[in-house]
Amino acid sequence: MSVTRRGLLTMFGAGGAGAWGGPVDGLALAARGLEDESAALWQGGGRRGGAPAAAGDQPPAIKLSSNENPTGPGKAVLDAIVGQFGEAGRYPFNADPGEGKLVETIAALHRVKTNNVVLGAGSQEILKNAVWAFTNPSRHLVTASPTFENATNVARRMGHPVVEFNVDSQFRIDLEAMLTAVRGAGLVFVNNPNNPTATVHGGKTIADFVERVRRISPETVILIDEAYHEYVTDPAYETAMPIALSTPNVFVARTFSKAYGMAGMRIGYAVGSADTIKPLERLRMPFSISVFGVVAAIAALGDVKHLDAERARNTEVRAFTQKALEDLGCRCTASHTNFLFANVGRAASQFRSACAAQGILVGRDFPPFEGSHARISLGTMEEMQKATAVFRDVLRPANAAGGGIE
């Protein structure tokens, strides 16, 4: 029996063709419907599927804890996924289109050759493989604290040394401090913009840093993770792609998990010189990207209007949420991402528990700032209006007593 889009939506409880209204109302499994339901279950609701709400049921929690795109992918991506069900029985290399077509699409976008591109299951596979490829017990990882922990965690599990430097007074990665430890390093990891502090370095600063690392330790590999590239509004920012293509031992990682709204599809890629990224290709897990991920990513790269709309939506919601927090005395870092790093004037765990009790889930602890700062992902405008009302309720008593939070 063939599966049509209408039939698929009916099977997943989306109400058939009448429910198809674009990226939010359609195909729940690719957007937020099931995720929100999981959050409700995590809170103890216990309800699944299309079961009717019982009297007294709590509404689904608003999940602002994982830096996901709250609207999910665009309609073009959802259409591509549904249209690919006929290829579900194929391996990714045997499907039409296959992984090679995605590599060609990425290469064309960045005006590079296909051997300058390597795919991964999200950028996490890229980062993990970079640690495996370029560090060892005598060649350490240099990184920031706090930053995206994937590379650090992998190195420690492997028993490879890690040298971390706290972010600077502006919550930016302290590149000057990192330079003191690059000699003999296997890998330098720079998350730009940085997660969880949301801050960014300009293009000239990154270029100068790369040049100095190359001068001090030319054999050291530099990984620049641009997971939040599409959300940056700082005019001084520039992608490091040109540097990666013109400089040995430098490469850039990107992901479809953030602005493209495809965190559940697990697709990322790296771009660099062919010799630099060749070890990443050798370490790739075979078939790590599904046939649906391939067509979804190709469609996403072709839907420029949706990406522009997402960027504008996020910028508006970010400004609204930051003002609401700062009106409460909660100073935020200069964010160029889809989340805020806010000084809430108390332990993140306390803030997190108080918000969760009212159905708002915010980020985990991020040492060394777990005693004062919380990471708050940005939802839709409606979600953030609800969330900021909870923040006012949770934070006002302490602010009123203490005269605000610095």
TAZIKA-V150392 format. One record per residue. OMEGA is omega in degrees with one decimal (none if undefined). Layout:
# TAZIKA-V150392
OMEGA, OMEGA
This chain:
# TAZIKA-V150392
178.8, -179.4, 176.4, 177.2, -179.6, 179.8, -179.7, -179.9, 177.4, 179.9, -177.3, 172.6, -178.3, 174.3, 177.3, -173.5, -178.9, -179.6, -176.2, -178.9, -179.9, -169.1, -177.0, -173.1, -177.1, 177.2, -171.7, -176.5, -179.5, -177.6, -169.2, -171.5, -177.0, 178.8, 179.6, 179.3, 176.7, 178.6, 178.1, 177.6, 178.8, 178.0, 176.8, -178.5, 174.4, -176.9, -178.4, 170.3, -176.7, -178.7, -179.0, 178.6, 176.5, 178.2, 178.8, 177.5, 175.5, 175.2, 179.7, 176.3, 173.3, -171.0, -178.9, -170.0, -171.1, 177.2, 177.3, 172.9, -172.2, -178.5, -178.3, -178.7, 179.9, -176.9, -180.0, 178.9, 179.9, 176.8, -179.6, 179.4, -178.8, -179.2, -177.3, -177.6, 176.5, 179.3, -175.1, -179.6, -177.8, 167.6, -177.6, -178.8, -174.2, -178.6, 177.4, -0.8, 178.5, -178.5, -179.5, 178.5, 177.3, 177.5, 178.5, -179.5, 178.3, 179.4, 179.0, 179.8, -176.0, 178.3, 178.1, 175.4, -178.3, 179.2, 171.3, -174.6, 171.2, -179.0, 174.7, 176.4, -168.5, 176.6, -179.0, 177.5, 177.4, -177.7, -179.9, -178.5, 177.0, 177.9, 178.2, -173.5, -165.9, 175.8, 175.0, -177.0, 179.2, 178.8, -166.7, 172.0, 174.1, -175.6, -178.5, 174.9, -4.1, 173.5, 177.1, -164.7, -171.2, -177.5, 179.7, -178.0, 179.7, -179.6, -179.0, 177.7, 179.6, -177.7, 178.5, -175.6, 179.3, 174.9, -176.4, 175.6, 178.2, 175.8, -175.4, -175.2, 176.4, 179.5, 173.9, 175.0, -176.4, -176.7, 178.9, 179.1, -178.9, -179.9, -177.9, -175.7, -174.0, -177.3, 179.6, 179.7, 173.6, -174.7, 170.9, -177.8, 178.7, 178.7, -172.1, 1.4, -174.6, 173.5, 21.8, -170.6, 172.7, -175.7, -174.9, 170.9, 178.6, -175.8, -179.0, 179.9, 178.9, -179.8, 179.0, 179.3, 179.7, -179.0, -178.1, 175.5, -179.2, 179.9, -178.3, -172.1, -172.4, -179.6, -179.4, 178.6, -179.7, 177.4, 177.8, -176.1, -178.3, -176.8, -176.0, -176.4, -172.9, -176.2, -174.5, 175.8, 177.8, -177.6, 179.5, -177.4, 171.8, 173.5, 177.3, -179.9, -179.9, 177.7, -178.4, -176.9, -177.2, -173.1, 176.4, 174.1, 174.2, 172.2, -176.7, 175.5, 175.4, -179.7, 172.0, -172.6, -171.7, -174.5, -179.4, 173.1, -173.1, -178.0, -179.1, -179.1, 176.3, 178.0, 173.3, 177.8, 175.3, 178.0, 177.4, 176.9, -176.2, -178.8, -177.9, -174.2, -179.6, 178.0, 178.2, 178.2, 179.7, -176.0, -178.8, 171.6, -179.2, 175.3, -177.4, 177.8, -176.3, 177.0, 178.2, 177.1, 179.8, -176.9, 178.2, -178.9, 177.9, 179.3, -179.0, -179.8, 178.8, -175.6, -175.4, -179.3, 179.5, 179.3, 177.6, 179.4, 178.5, 178.7, 179.6, 178.7, -177.9, -179.8, 179.1, -179.0, 179.1, 179.7, 179.0, -175.5, 179.2, 178.4, 179.9, 179.5, -178.3, 172.0, 176.4, -178.4, -178.1, -178.3, 178.7, 171.5, 178.1, -172.9, 172.4, -175.3, 174.3, 174.5, 176.9, 173.9, -167.9, 172.7, -177.1, 171.8, -180.0, 178.7, 178.2, -179.7, 178.7, 177.9, -178.7, -179.1, -179.7, 178.3, -179.5, 178.9, 177.8, 171.8, 178.2, -178.3, 179.4, -167.4, -178.8, 176.5, 175.7, 176.4, 7.0, -176.1, -177.0, 179.2, -174.5, -169.9, 176.0, 173.3, -176.7, 176.8, -178.0, 173.6, 173.4, 178.1, 179.3, 178.7, -177.8, 173.3, 176.4, -177.5, -178.3, 173.6, 176.1, 178.9, 178.5, -179.5, -175.9, -171.2, -173.0, -177.5, -180.0, -179.8, -179.4, -178.7, -172.7, 177.1, 176.5, -176.3, 178.4, none
